[in-house]
Amino acid sequence: MLEELTATCEGCDADLDDAAFGLAMDLGDGERRLYECECGAVTVTVVRGR
């Protein structure tokens, strides 16, 4: 089930891929990833550390 998760734009529901990827920040407890969609929306995802 988790293999099926994808990053999706909060503004237009487009799939966010490597072309939309902008920045990754490692904050020790996980990683924040920033994506900028062609529609202009910015989406931040959080990947928890183990």
Secondary structure, 3 states (H helix, E strand, C coil): CHHHCCCECCCCCCECCCCCEEEEEECCCEEEEEEECCCCCEEEEEEECC
